[in-house]
Amino acid sequence: MPELPLPLPTNRAFVVQLRAQPPGAPFVWDGRVEHVVSRQMTHFHTLDELLAFICRVLAGVSAP
């Protein structure tokens, strides 16, 4: 019987909302991200900004 995967820790969960784009428009990294547990939130306009926020928050999260 295969092993069940470990549950995902909630202290590493984020909600990412992307701004709606007009049909046919090129994809743009624009939206907001919120860390579920701490409720820290920021708006981002590039993938680098999104990833920087996630890395910054996760640096302060203890390992499971």
Secondary structure, DSSP 8 states (H G I E B T S, - for coil): ---------GGG-EEEEE----TT------EEEEETTT--EEEESSHHHHHHHHHHHHHTS---
